[in-house]
């Protein structure tokens, strides 16, 4: 019986996602054990303990993720307002520069002295 089959048999009532996490943890243990020394098969109790620790860690990070998402959302709104205001100011500046250039061109052309005088 493979390690995956042992993990599935030890916890038949787990949902597929939880079973996949258990299989992943078991495979990770096998990889680490193979690089560090002789392989030990994981017991169902160890897998269950690791699963509880994983769930606890995830439950603690979920509120942080939600708070971060809310913070990013409000930051995006502020940034959008700032960019919009900067765009409006740039458009105002471009209009003012264009009007100043047009006014200067009109003054210069009205002051031209006809050639030959």
Biopython code that builds the backbone (N, CA, C, O; Angstrom):
import numpy as np
from Bio.PDB.StructureBuilder import StructureBuilder

atoms = [
    (1, "UNK", "N", (0.864, -1.180, 0.000)),
    (1, "UNK", "CA", (0.000, 0.000, 0.000)),
    (1, "UNK", "C", (0.901, 1.230, 0.000)),
    (1, "UNK", "O", (1.803, 1.327, 0.832)),
    (2, "UNK", "N", (0.674, 2.181, -0.924)),
    (2, "UNK", "CA", (1.498, 3.389, -1.016)),
    (2, "UNK", "C", (1.142, 4.357, 0.111)),
    (2, "UNK", "O", (0.133, 4.195, 0.798)),
    (3, "UNK", "N", (1.994, 5.364, 0.282)),
    (3, "UNK", "CA", (1.754, 6.369, 1.320)),
    (3, "UNK", "C", (0.462, 7.132, 1.043)),
    (3, "UNK", "O", (-0.280, 7.448, 1.973)),
    (4, "UNK", "N", (0.186, 7.432, -0.229)),
    (4, "UNK", "CA", (-1.047, 8.128, -0.585)),
    (4, "UNK", "C", (-2.269, 7.307, -0.202)),
    (4, "UNK", "O", (-3.241, 7.837, 0.335)),
    (5, "UNK", "N", (-2.211, 6.012, -0.480)),
    (5, "UNK", "CA", (-3.337, 5.136, -0.157)),
    (5, "UNK", "C", (-3.517, 5.030, 1.352)),
    (5, "UNK", "O", (-4.643, 4.971, 1.846)),
    (6, "UNK", "N", (-2.395, 5.007, 2.089)),
    (6, "UNK", "CA", (-2.485, 4.957, 3.554)),
    (6, "UNK", "C", (-3.157, 6.216, 4.088)),
    (6, "UNK", "O", (-4.004, 6.147, 4.979)),
    (7, "UNK", "N", (-2.770, 7.374, 3.535)),
    (7, "UNK", "CA", (-3.363, 8.633, 3.988)),
    (7, "UNK", "C", (-4.854, 8.667, 3.685)),
    (7, "UNK", "O", (-5.645, 9.118, 4.513)),
    (8, "UNK", "N", (-5.244, 8.192, 2.505)),
    (8, "UNK", "CA", (-6.662, 8.158, 2.146)),
    (8, "UNK", "C", (-7.432, 7.184, 3.031)),
    (8, "UNK", "O", (-8.555, 7.476, 3.442)),
    (9, "UNK", "N", (-6.838, 6.032, 3.326)),
    (9, "UNK", "CA", (-7.518, 5.046, 4.159)),
    (9, "UNK", "C", (-7.658, 5.542, 5.592)),
    (9, "UNK", "O", (-8.647, 5.238, 6.260)),
    (10, "UNK", "N", (-6.670, 6.310, 6.072)),
    (10, "UNK", "CA", (-6.706, 6.802, 7.450)),
    (10, "UNK", "C", (-7.784, 7.853, 7.638)),
    (10, "UNK", "O", (-8.320, 8.003, 8.737)),
    (11, "UNK", "N", (-8.104, 8.571, 6.593)),
    (11, "UNK", "CA", (-9.085, 9.636, 6.719)),
    (11, "UNK", "C", (-10.113, 9.561, 5.585)),
    (11, "UNK", "O", (-10.122, 10.423, 4.707)),
    (12, "UNK", "N", (-10.967, 8.554, 5.595)),
    (12, "UNK", "CA", (-11.910, 8.380, 4.485)),
    (12, "UNK", "C", (-12.996, 9.452, 4.432)),
    (12, "UNK", "O", (-13.603, 9.642, 3.378)),
    (13, "UNK", "N", (-13.262, 10.164, 5.540)),
    (13, "UNK", "CA", (-14.358, 11.131, 5.555)),
    (13, "UNK", "C", (-13.910, 12.537, 5.174)),
    (13, "UNK", "O", (-14.714, 13.467, 5.219)),
    (14, "UNK", "N", (-12.649, 12.711, 4.801)),
    (14, "UNK", "CA", (-12.158, 14.041, 4.458)),
    (14, "UNK", "C", (-12.625, 14.450, 3.067)),
    (14, "UNK", "O", (-12.817, 13.613, 2.185)),
    (15, "UNK", "N", (-12.803, 15.759, 2.894)),
    (15, "UNK", "CA", (-13.167, 16.245, 1.561)),
    (15, "UNK", "C", (-11.961, 16.137, 0.633)),
    (15, "UNK", "O", (-10.834, 15.994, 1.108)),
    (16, "UNK", "N", (-12.175, 16.201, -0.667)),
    (16, "UNK", "CA", (-11.075, 16.011, -1.625)),
    (16, "UNK", "C", (-9.934, 17.005, -1.437)),
    (16, "UNK", "O", (-8.767, 16.647, -1.599)),
    (17, "UNK", "N", (-10.259, 18.240, -1.099)),
    (17, "UNK", "CA", (-9.210, 19.255, -0.920)),
    (17, "UNK", "C", (-8.318, 18.919, 0.277)),
    (17, "UNK", "O", (-7.095, 19.032, 0.204)),
    (18, "UNK", "N", (-8.938, 18.510, 1.363)),
    (18, "UNK", "CA", (-8.182, 18.131, 2.553)),
    (18, "UNK", "C", (-7.336, 16.902, 2.281)),
    (18, "UNK", "O", (-6.184, 16.827, 2.708)),
    (19, "UNK", "N", (-7.910, 15.937, 1.569)),
    (19, "UNK", "CA", (-7.156, 14.732, 1.230)),
    (19, "UNK", "C", (-5.949, 15.083, 0.366)),
    (19, "UNK", "O", (-4.877, 14.498, 0.523)),
    (20, "UNK", "N", (-6.124, 16.044, -0.550)),
    (20, "UNK", "CA", (-5.002, 16.468, -1.400)),
    (20, "UNK", "C", (-3.912, 17.129, -0.564)),
    (20, "UNK", "O", (-2.725, 16.913, -0.810)),
    (21, "UNK", "N", (-4.305, 17.929, 0.418)),
    (21, "UNK", "CA", (-3.324, 18.557, 1.313)),
    (21, "UNK", "C", (-2.556, 17.479, 2.073)),
    (21, "UNK", "O", (-1.336, 17.558, 2.212)),
    (22, "UNK", "N", (-3.268, 16.487, 2.556)),
    (22, "UNK", "CA", (-2.609, 15.392, 3.273)),
    (22, "UNK", "C", (-1.624, 14.656, 2.358)),
    (22, "UNK", "O", (-0.510, 14.339, 2.773)),
    (23, "UNK", "N", (-2.031, 14.387, 1.124)),
    (23, "UNK", "CA", (-1.129, 13.722, 0.183)),
    (23, "UNK", "C", (0.101, 14.588, -0.089)),
    (23, "UNK", "O", (1.221, 14.081, -0.151)),
    (24, "UNK", "N", (-0.108, 15.886, -0.250)),
    (24, "UNK", "CA", (1.010, 16.797, -0.495)),
    (24, "UNK", "C", (1.984, 16.788, 0.683)),
    (24, "UNK", "O", (3.198, 16.708, 0.496)),
    (25, "UNK", "N", (1.437, 16.870, 1.896)),
    (25, "UNK", "CA", (2.295, 16.850, 3.081)),
    (25, "UNK", "C", (3.070, 15.541, 3.176)),
    (25, "UNK", "O", (4.250, 15.525, 3.525)),
    (26, "UNK", "N", (2.388, 14.446, 2.861)),
    (26, "UNK", "CA", (3.040, 13.141, 2.903)),
    (26, "UNK", "C", (4.166, 13.062, 1.871)),
    (26, "UNK", "O", (5.259, 12.582, 2.171)),
    (27, "UNK", "N", (3.891, 13.535, 0.658)),
    (27, "UNK", "CA", (4.942, 13.529, -0.386)),
    (27, "UNK", "C", (6.101, 14.428, 0.021)),
    (27, "UNK", "O", (7.261, 14.076, -0.189)),
    (28, "UNK", "N", (5.795, 15.594, 0.607)),
    (28, "UNK", "CA", (6.852, 16.507, 1.039)),
    (28, "UNK", "C", (7.709, 15.859, 2.117)),
    (28, "UNK", "O", (8.932, 16.000, 2.107)),
    (29, "UNK", "N", (7.078, 15.155, 3.041)),
    (29, "UNK", "CA", (7.840, 14.456, 4.075)),
    (29, "UNK", "C", (8.753, 13.415, 3.450)),
    (29, "UNK", "O", (9.907, 13.273, 3.853)),
    (30, "UNK", "N", (8.242, 12.691, 2.471)),
    (30, "UNK", "CA", (9.043, 11.674, 1.804)),
    (30, "UNK", "C", (10.230, 12.285, 1.095)),
    (30, "UNK", "O", (11.323, 11.720, 1.128)),
    (31, "UNK", "N", (10.044, 13.413, 0.463)),
    (31, "UNK", "CA", (11.137, 14.086, -0.235)),
    (31, "UNK", "C", (12.190, 14.554, 0.748)),
    (31, "UNK", "O", (13.387, 14.369, 0.526)),
    (32, "UNK", "N", (11.738, 15.161, 1.837)),
    (32, "UNK", "CA", (12.687, 15.637, 2.851)),
    (32, "UNK", "C", (13.418, 14.457, 3.480)),
    (32, "UNK", "O", (14.633, 14.503, 3.670)),
    (33, "UNK", "N", (12.679, 13.408, 3.800)),
    (33, "UNK", "CA", (13.299, 12.241, 4.430)),
    (33, "UNK", "C", (14.324, 11.599, 3.502)),
    (33, "UNK", "O", (15.369, 11.144, 3.967)),
    (34, "UNK", "N", (14.047, 11.552, 2.203)),
    (34, "UNK", "CA", (14.979, 10.941, 1.262)),
    (34, "UNK", "C", (16.269, 11.741, 1.155)),
    (34, "UNK", "O", (17.333, 11.168, 0.921)),
    (35, "UNK", "N", (16.189, 13.043, 1.321)),
    (35, "UNK", "CA", (17.407, 13.846, 1.215)),
    (35, "UNK", "C", (18.183, 13.861, 2.521)),
    (35, "UNK", "O", (19.395, 14.078, 2.519)),
    (36, "UNK", "N", (17.504, 13.634, 3.629)),
    (36, "UNK", "CA", (18.180, 13.723, 4.920)),
    (36, "UNK", "C", (18.507, 12.371, 5.537)),
    (36, "UNK", "O", (19.341, 12.307, 6.440)),
    (37, "UNK", "N", (17.905, 11.329, 5.099)),
    (37, "UNK", "CA", (18.167, 10.029, 5.695)),
    (37, "UNK", "C", (17.119, 9.027, 5.294)),
    (37, "UNK", "O", (16.378, 9.251, 4.336)),
    (38, "UNK", "N", (17.042, 7.920, 6.014)),
    (38, "UNK", "CA", (16.069, 6.884, 5.657)),
    (38, "UNK", "C", (14.637, 7.390, 5.798)),
    (38, "UNK", "O", (14.319, 8.168, 6.697)),
    (39, "UNK", "N", (13.786, 6.930, 4.893)),
    (39, "UNK", "CA", (12.393, 7.374, 4.859)),
    (39, "UNK", "C", (11.589, 6.708, 5.969)),
    (39, "UNK", "O", (11.732, 5.516, 6.242)),
    (40, "UNK", "N", (10.727, 7.527, 6.607)),
    (40, "UNK", "CA", (9.794, 7.007, 7.603)),
    (40, "UNK", "C", (8.388, 7.269, 7.100)),
    (40, "UNK", "O", (8.095, 8.349, 6.587)),
    (41, "UNK", "N", (7.535, 6.297, 7.244)),
    (41, "UNK", "CA", (6.167, 6.527, 6.794)),
    (41, "UNK", "C", (5.441, 7.387, 7.831)),
    (41, "UNK", "O", (5.605, 7.216, 9.039)),
    (42, "UNK", "N", (4.643, 8.306, 7.320)),
    (42, "UNK", "CA", (3.906, 9.223, 8.189)),
    (42, "UNK", "C", (2.679, 8.513, 8.747)),
    (42, "UNK", "O", (1.966, 7.805, 8.036)),
    (43, "UNK", "N", (2.461, 8.718, 10.000)),
    (43, "UNK", "CA", (1.279, 8.119, 10.614)),
    (43, "UNK", "C", (0.081, 9.034, 10.390)),
    (43, "UNK", "O", (0.231, 10.227, 10.123)),
    (44, "UNK", "N", (-1.087, 8.463, 10.500)),
    (44, "UNK", "CA", (-2.312, 9.242, 10.336)),
    (44, "UNK", "C", (-2.398, 10.314, 11.408)),
    (44, "UNK", "O", (-2.918, 11.401, 11.158)),
    (45, "UNK", "N", (-1.890, 10.018, 12.604)),
    (45, "UNK", "CA", (-1.922, 11.002, 13.691)),
    (45, "UNK", "C", (-1.045, 12.208, 13.344)),
    (45, "UNK", "O", (-1.430, 13.352, 13.582)),
    (46, "UNK", "N", (0.149, 11.937, 12.774)),
    (46, "UNK", "CA", (1.024, 13.046, 12.371)),
    (46, "UNK", "C", (0.382, 13.879, 11.280)),
    (46, "UNK", "O", (0.425, 15.109, 11.317)),
    (47, "UNK", "N", (-0.214, 13.201, 10.307)),
    (47, "UNK", "CA", (-0.881, 13.925, 9.226)),
    (47, "UNK", "C", (-2.041, 14.765, 9.748)),
    (47, "UNK", "O", (-2.227, 15.906, 9.327)),
    (48, "UNK", "N", (-2.816, 14.200, 10.660)),
    (48, "UNK", "CA", (-3.937, 14.933, 11.238)),
    (48, "UNK", "C", (-3.444, 16.138, 12.030)),
    (48, "UNK", "O", (-4.042, 17.212, 11.966)),
    (49, "UNK", "N", (-2.337, 15.960, 12.790)),
    (49, "UNK", "CA", (-1.764, 17.065, 13.569)),
    (49, "UNK", "C", (-1.270, 18.176, 12.626)),
    (49, "UNK", "O", (-1.477, 19.360, 12.893)),
    (50, "UNK", "N", (-0.626, 17.787, 11.537)),
    (50, "UNK", "CA", (-0.149, 18.771, 10.572)),
    (50, "UNK", "C", (-1.312, 19.466, 9.874)),
    (50, "UNK", "O", (-1.247, 20.660, 9.583)),
    (51, "UNK", "N", (-2.371, 18.718, 9.608)),
    (51, "UNK", "CA", (-3.550, 19.309, 8.992)),
    (51, "UNK", "C", (-4.189, 20.336, 9.920)),
    (51, "UNK", "O", (-4.596, 21.410, 9.476)),
    (52, "UNK", "N", (-4.279, 20.005, 11.221)),
    (52, "UNK", "CA", (-4.832, 20.964, 12.183)),
    (52, "UNK", "C", (-3.982, 22.228, 12.233)),
    (52, "UNK", "O", (-4.514, 23.337, 12.273)),
    (53, "UNK", "N", (-2.660, 22.061, 12.229)),
    (53, "UNK", "CA", (-1.760, 23.214, 12.253)),
    (53, "UNK", "C", (-1.935, 24.046, 10.985)),
    (53, "UNK", "O", (-1.922, 25.276, 11.036)),
    (54, "UNK", "N", (-2.098, 23.377, 9.859)),
    (54, "UNK", "CA", (-2.309, 24.081, 8.598)),
    (54, "UNK", "C", (-3.623, 24.849, 8.621)),
    (54, "UNK", "O", (-3.673, 26.010, 8.213)),
    (55, "UNK", "N", (-4.684, 24.209, 9.094)),
    (55, "UNK", "CA", (-5.989, 24.888, 9.184)),
    (55, "UNK", "C", (-5.908, 26.082, 10.122)),
    (55, "UNK", "O", (-6.450, 27.146, 9.823)),
    (56, "UNK", "N", (-5.234, 25.913, 11.253)),
    (56, "UNK", "CA", (-5.093, 27.018, 12.207)),
    (56, "UNK", "C", (-4.337, 28.182, 11.570)),
    (56, "UNK", "O", (-4.726, 29.341, 11.715)),
    (57, "UNK", "N", (-3.268, 27.867, 10.872)),
    (57, "UNK", "CA", (-2.503, 28.914, 10.198)),
    (57, "UNK", "C", (-3.327, 29.631, 9.155)),
    (57, "UNK", "O", (-3.275, 30.856, 9.048)),
    (58, "UNK", "N", (-4.100, 28.863, 8.372)),
    (58, "UNK", "CA", (-4.944, 29.470, 7.349)),
    (58, "UNK", "C", (-6.042, 30.324, 7.972)),
    (58, "UNK", "O", (-6.364, 31.394, 7.453)),
    (59, "UNK", "N", (-6.617, 29.865, 9.073)),
    (59, "UNK", "CA", (-7.680, 30.644, 9.709)),
    (59, "UNK", "C", (-7.145, 31.958, 10.265)),
    (59, "UNK", "O", (-7.875, 32.946, 10.334)),
    (60, "UNK", "N", (-5.875, 31.973, 10.661)),
    (60, "UNK", "CA", (-5.282, 33.212, 11.159)),
    (60, "UNK", "C", (-4.927, 34.161, 10.026)),
    (60, "UNK", "O", (-4.956, 35.377, 10.218)),
    (61, "UNK", "N", (-4.597, 33.644, 8.861)),
    (61, "UNK", "CA", (-4.217, 34.515, 7.746)),
    (61, "UNK", "C", (-5.413, 35.030, 6.976)),
    (61, "UNK", "O", (-5.309, 36.066, 6.320)),
    (62, "UNK", "N", (-6.553, 34.343, 7.028)),
    (62, "UNK", "CA", (-7.729, 34.774, 6.275)),
    (62, "UNK", "C", (-8.172, 36.186, 6.650)),
    (62, "UNK", "O", (-8.422, 36.981, 5.744)),
    (63, "UNK", "N", (-8.285, 36.549, 7.939)),
    (63, "UNK", "CA", (-8.651, 37.938, 8.258)),
    (63, "UNK", "C", (-7.612, 38.933, 7.736)),
    (63, "UNK", "O", (-7.969, 40.033, 7.314)),
    (64, "UNK", "N", (-6.334, 38.557, 7.761)),
    (64, "UNK", "CA", (-5.300, 39.447, 7.244)),
    (64, "UNK", "C", (-5.463, 39.647, 5.750)),
    (64, "UNK", "O", (-5.264, 40.753, 5.248)),
    (65, "UNK", "N", (-5.820, 38.601, 5.041)),
    (65, "UNK", "CA", (-6.017, 38.697, 3.602)),
    (65, "UNK", "C", (-7.190, 39.627, 3.304)),
    (65, "UNK", "O", (-7.113, 40.468, 2.408)),
    (66, "UNK", "N", (-8.273, 39.472, 4.058)),
    (66, "UNK", "CA", (-9.443, 40.325, 3.845)),
    (66, "UNK", "C", (-9.116, 41.779, 4.154)),
    (66, "UNK", "O", (-9.525, 42.672, 3.413)),
    (67, "UNK", "N", (-8.385, 42.029, 5.233)),
    (67, "UNK", "CA", (-8.000, 43.398, 5.583)),
    (67, "UNK", "C", (-7.084, 43.980, 4.514)),
    (67, "UNK", "O", (-7.204, 45.154, 4.163)),
    (68, "UNK", "N", (-6.180, 43.175, 4.003)),
    (68, "UNK", "CA", (-5.283, 43.638, 2.944)),
    (68, "UNK", "C", (-6.065, 43.956, 1.685)),
    (68, "UNK", "O", (-5.790, 44.954, 1.020)),
    (69, "UNK", "N", (-7.033, 43.124, 1.351)),
    (69, "UNK", "CA", (-7.855, 43.367, 0.162)),
    (69, "UNK", "C", (-8.630, 44.677, 0.305)),
    (69, "UNK", "O", (-8.715, 45.450, -0.649)),
    (70, "UNK", "N", (-9.193, 44.931, 1.484)),
    (70, "UNK", "CA", (-9.921, 46.179, 1.718)),
    (70, "UNK", "C", (-8.985, 47.376, 1.636)),
    (70, "UNK", "O", (-9.341, 48.412, 1.074)),
    (71, "UNK", "N", (-7.793, 47.234, 2.193)),
    (71, "UNK", "CA", (-6.811, 48.311, 2.137)),
    (71, "UNK", "C", (-6.401, 48.597, 0.698)),
    (71, "UNK", "O", (-6.301, 49.757, 0.299)),
    (72, "UNK", "N", (-6.163, 47.545, -0.080)),
    (72, "UNK", "CA", (-5.809, 47.730, -1.488)),
    (72, "UNK", "C", (-6.936, 48.394, -2.261)),
    (72, "UNK", "O", (-6.690, 49.230, -3.131)),
    (73, "UNK", "N", (-8.160, 48.027, -1.948)),
    (73, "UNK", "CA", (-9.308, 48.615, -2.630)),
    (73, "UNK", "C", (-9.394, 50.112, -2.347)),
    (73, "UNK", "O", (-9.583, 50.906, -3.268)),
    (74, "UNK", "N", (-9.257, 50.502, -1.081)),
    (74, "UNK", "CA", (-9.327, 51.934, -0.754)),
    (74, "UNK", "C", (-8.140, 52.683, -1.338)),
    (74, "UNK", "O", (-8.284, 53.824, -1.775)),
    (75, "UNK", "N", (-6.967, 52.053, -1.351)),
    (75, "UNK", "CA", (-5.790, 52.687, -1.948)),
    (75, "UNK", "C", (-5.995, 52.876, -3.443)),
    (75, "UNK", "O", (-5.609, 53.904, -3.998)),
    (76, "UNK", "N", (-6.597, 51.896, -4.093)),
    (76, "UNK", "CA", (-6.864, 52.008, -5.537)),
    (76, "UNK", "C", (-7.825, 53.157, -5.812)),
    (76, "UNK", "O", (-7.652, 53.880, -6.793)),
    (77, "UNK", "N", (-8.833, 53.337, -4.966)),
    (77, "UNK", "CA", (-9.786, 54.449, -5.143)),
    (77, "UNK", "C", (-9.085, 55.795, -5.001)),
    (77, "UNK", "O", (-9.306, 56.708, -5.796)),
    (78, "UNK", "N", (-8.236, 55.908, -3.976)),
    (78, "UNK", "CA", (-7.497, 57.160, -3.767)),
    (78, "UNK", "C", (-6.582, 57.429, -4.953)),
    (78, "UNK", "O", (-6.521, 58.552, -5.454)),
    (79, "UNK", "N", (-5.875, 56.406, -5.399)),
    (79, "UNK", "CA", (-4.976, 56.561, -6.536)),
    (79, "UNK", "C", (-5.741, 56.964, -7.791)),
    (79, "UNK", "O", (-5.269, 57.794, -8.569)),
    (80, "UNK", "N", (-6.907, 56.386, -7.986)),
    (80, "UNK", "CA", (-7.724, 56.740, -9.147)),
    (80, "UNK", "C", (-8.119, 58.215, -9.103)),
    (80, "UNK", "O", (-8.070, 58.903, -10.122)),
    (81, "UNK", "N", (-8.515, 58.706, -7.909)),
    (81, "UNK", "CA", (-8.867, 60.126, -7.773)),
    (81, "UNK", "C", (-7.669, 61.020, -8.055)),
    (81, "UNK", "O", (-7.798, 62.041, -8.731)),
    (82, "UNK", "N", (-6.500, 60.640, -7.537)),
    (82, "UNK", "CA", (-5.295, 61.435, -7.744)),
    (82, "UNK", "C", (-4.927, 61.485, -9.219)),
    (82, "UNK", "O", (-4.595, 62.547, -9.745)),
    (83, "UNK", "N", (-4.985, 60.341, -9.884)),
    (83, "UNK", "CA", (-4.652, 60.293, -11.310)),
    (83, "UNK", "C", (-5.655, 61.117, -12.115)),
    (83, "UNK", "O", (-5.270, 61.819, -13.050)),
    (84, "UNK", "N", (-6.928, 61.038, -11.762)),
    (84, "UNK", "CA", (-7.955, 61.810, -12.455)),
    (84, "UNK", "C", (-7.698, 63.304, -12.282)),
    (84, "UNK", "O", (-7.765, 64.071, -13.243)),
    (85, "UNK", "N", (-7.402, 63.710, -11.049)),
    (85, "UNK", "CA", (-7.119, 65.133, -10.794)),
    (85, "UNK", "C", (-5.882, 65.585, -11.561)),
    (85, "UNK", "O", (-5.874, 66.675, -12.133)),
    (86, "UNK", "N", (-4.847, 64.769, -11.580)),
    (86, "UNK", "CA", (-3.630, 65.122, -12.307)),
    (86, "UNK", "C", (-3.918, 65.242, -13.799)),
    (86, "UNK", "O", (-3.396, 66.142, -14.456)),
    (87, "UNK", "N", (-4.733, 64.357, -14.335)),
    (87, "UNK", "CA", (-5.116, 64.419, -15.747)),
    (87, "UNK", "C", (-5.892, 65.692, -16.060)),
    (87, "UNK", "O", (-5.673, 66.322, -17.095)),
    (88, "UNK", "N", (-6.805, 66.068, -15.158)),
    (88, "UNK", "CA", (-7.572, 67.295, -15.357)),
    (88, "UNK", "C", (-6.657, 68.516, -15.309)),
    (88, "UNK", "O", (-6.794, 69.429, -16.122)),
    (89, "UNK", "N", (-5.738, 68.533, -14.371)),
    (89, "UNK", "CA", (-4.796, 69.659, -14.274)),
    (89, "UNK", "C", (-3.906, 69.729, -15.514)),
    (89, "UNK", "O", (-3.615, 70.816, -16.014)),
    (90, "UNK", "N", (-3.481, 68.582, -16.002)),
    (90, "UNK", "CA", (-2.658, 68.566, -17.211)),
    (90, "UNK", "C", (-3.451, 69.118, -18.394)),
    (90, "UNK", "O", (-2.918, 69.895, -19.186)),
    (91, "UNK", "N", (-4.711, 68.728, -18.519)),
    (91, "UNK", "CA", (-5.558, 69.233, -19.607)),
    (91, "UNK", "C", (-5.724, 70.746, -19.484)),
    (91, "UNK", "O", (-5.659, 71.461, -20.485)),
    (92, "UNK", "N", (-5.943, 71.244, -18.247)),
    (92, "UNK", "CA", (-6.056, 72.693, -18.021)),
    (92, "UNK", "C", (-4.766, 73.405, -18.430)),
    (92, "UNK", "O", (-4.811, 74.453, -19.075)),
    (93, "UNK", "N", (-3.627, 72.843, -18.059)),
    (93, "UNK", "CA", (-2.338, 73.438, -18.402)),
    (93, "UNK", "C", (-2.135, 73.451, -19.911)),
    (93, "UNK", "O", (-1.673, 74.442, -20.478)),
    (94, "UNK", "N", (-2.487, 72.336, -20.558)),
    (94, "UNK", "CA", (-2.334, 72.279, -22.013)),
    (94, "UNK", "C", (-3.221, 73.317, -22.702)),
    (94, "UNK", "O", (-2.792, 73.946, -23.669)),
    (95, "UNK", "N", (-4.455, 73.503, -22.216)),
    (95, "UNK", "CA", (-5.342, 74.529, -22.780)),
    (95, "UNK", "C", (-4.757, 75.921, -22.575)),
    (95, "UNK", "O", (-4.766, 76.745, -23.489)),
    (96, "UNK", "N", (-4.246, 76.180, -21.367)),
    (96, "UNK", "CA", (-3.669, 77.501, -21.081)),
    (96, "UNK", "C", (-2.448, 77.762, -21.950)),
    (96, "UNK", "O", (-2.284, 78.865, -22.470)),
    (97, "UNK", "N", (-1.581, 76.750, -22.116)),
    (97, "UNK", "CA", (-0.394, 76.911, -22.965)),
    (97, "UNK", "C", (-0.819, 77.141, -24.410)),
    (97, "UNK", "O", (-0.263, 78.004, -25.089)),
    (98, "UNK", "N", (-1.795, 76.382, -24.881)),
    (98, "UNK", "CA", (-2.276, 76.523, -26.248)),
    (98, "UNK", "C", (-2.857, 77.923, -26.472)),
    (98, "UNK", "O", (-2.592, 78.544, -27.501)),
    (99, "UNK", "N", (-3.650, 78.423, -25.512)),
    (99, "UNK", "CA", (-4.222, 79.767, -25.613)),
    (99, "UNK", "C", (-3.124, 80.824, -25.602)),
    (99, "UNK", "O", (-3.198, 81.795, -26.355)),
    (100, "UNK", "N", (-2.117, 80.653, -24.770)),
    (100, "UNK", "CA", (-1.011, 81.608, -24.715)),
    (100, "UNK", "C", (-0.240, 81.631, -26.035)),
    (100, "UNK", "O", (0.133, 82.697, -26.523)),
    (101, "UNK", "N", (-0.006, 80.464, -26.601)),
    (101, "UNK", "CA", (0.698, 80.393, -27.886)),
    (101, "UNK", "C", (-0.135, 81.061, -28.984)),
    (101, "UNK", "O", (0.384, 81.846, -29.777)),
    (102, "UNK", "N", (-1.428, 80.740, -29.021)),
    (102, "UNK", "CA", (-2.312, 81.353, -30.024)),
    (102, "UNK", "C", (-2.327, 82.875, -29.874)),
    (102, "UNK", "O", (-2.265, 83.603, -30.866)),
    (103, "UNK", "N", (-2.408, 83.341, -28.655)),
    (103, "UNK", "CA", (-2.412, 84.781, -28.398)),
    (103, "UNK", "C", (-1.103, 85.413, -28.845)),
    (103, "UNK", "O", (-1.104, 86.485, -29.450)),
    (104, "UNK", "N", (0.003, 84.761, -28.552)),
    (104, "UNK", "CA", (1.322, 85.284, -28.953)),
    (104, "UNK", "C", (1.450, 85.311, -30.466)),
    (104, "UNK", "O", (1.978, 86.274, -31.023)),
    (105, "UNK", "N", (0.981, 84.279, -31.137)),
    (105, "UNK", "CA", (1.048, 84.217, -32.598)),
    (105, "UNK", "C", (0.211, 85.348, -33.196)),
    (105, "UNK", "O", (0.645, 86.000, -34.146)),
    (106, "UNK", "N", (-0.976, 85.586, -32.653)),
    (106, "UNK", "CA", (-1.838, 86.652, -33.161)),
    (106, "UNK", "C", (-1.182, 88.021, -32.985)),
    (106, "UNK", "O", (-1.249, 88.865, -33.878)),
    (107, "UNK", "N", (-0.550, 88.236, -31.839)),
    (107, "UNK", "CA", (0.119, 89.516, -31.596)),
    (107, "UNK", "C", (1.276, 89.716, -32.567)),
    (107, "UNK", "O", (1.462, 90.804, -33.110)),
    (108, "UNK", "N", (2.054, 88.648, -32.781)),
    (108, "UNK", "CA", (3.195, 88.752, -33.684)),
    (108, "UNK", "C", (2.736, 88.998, -35.110)),
    (108, "UNK", "O", (3.313, 89.833, -35.807)),
    (109, "UNK", "N", (1.718, 88.295, -35.552)),
    (109, "UNK", "CA", (1.240, 88.479, -36.930)),
    (109, "UNK", "C", (0.572, 89.843, -37.132)),
    (109, "UNK", "O", (0.630, 90.393, -38.232)),
    (110, "UNK", "N", (-0.044, 90.383, -36.117)),
    (110, "UNK", "CA", (-0.673, 91.714, -36.254)),
    (110, "UNK", "C", (0.366, 92.817, -36.222)),
    (110, "UNK", "O", (0.078, 93.913, -36.705)),
    (111, "UNK", "N", (1.528, 92.603, -35.697)),
    (111, "UNK", "CA", (2.592, 93.608, -35.618)),
    (111, "UNK", "C", (3.579, 93.522, -36.783)),
    (111, "UNK", "O", (4.487, 94.345, -36.892)),
    (112, "UNK", "N", (3.405, 92.560, -37.621)),
    (112, "UNK", "CA", (4.323, 92.432, -38.748)),
    (112, "UNK", "C", (4.264, 93.661, -39.625)),
    (112, "UNK", "O", (3.204, 94.220, -39.907)),
    (113, "UNK", "N", (5.420, 94.042, -40.029)),
    (113, "UNK", "CA", (5.514, 95.174, -40.950)),
    (113, "UNK", "C", (5.586, 94.577, -42.347)),
    (113, "UNK", "O", (6.397, 93.686, -42.598)),
    (114, "UNK", "N", (4.751, 95.053, -43.251)),
    (114, "UNK", "CA", (4.788, 94.511, -44.601)),
    (114, "UNK", "C", (6.161, 94.696, -45.228)),
    (114, "UNK", "O", (6.827, 95.703, -44.987)),
    (115, "UNK", "N", (6.576, 93.746, -46.014)),
    (115, "UNK", "CA", (7.889, 93.768, -46.653)),
    (115, "UNK", "C", (7.974, 94.927, -47.632)),
    (115, "UNK", "O", (7.002, 95.223, -48.327)),
    (116, "UNK", "N", (9.136, 95.593, -47.696)),
    (116, "UNK", "CA", (9.344, 96.676, -48.617)),
    (116, "UNK", "C", (9.199, 98.032, -47.993)),
    (116, "UNK", "O", (9.390, 99.018, -48.706)),
    (117, "UNK", "N", (8.887, 98.173, -46.768)),
    (117, "UNK", "CA", (8.779, 99.480, -46.130)),
    (117, "UNK", "C", (10.062, 99.882, -45.508)),
    (117, "UNK", "O", (10.152, 100.961, -44.923)),
]
sb = StructureBuilder()
sb.init_structure("model")
sb.init_model(0)
sb.init_chain("A")
sb.init_seg("    ")
for serial, (resi, resn, name, xyz) in enumerate(atoms, 1):
    if name == "N":
        sb.init_residue(resn, " ", resi, " ")
    sb.init_atom(name, np.array(xyz, "f"), 0.0, 1.0, " ", f" {name:<3s}", serial, name[0])
structure = sb.get_structure()
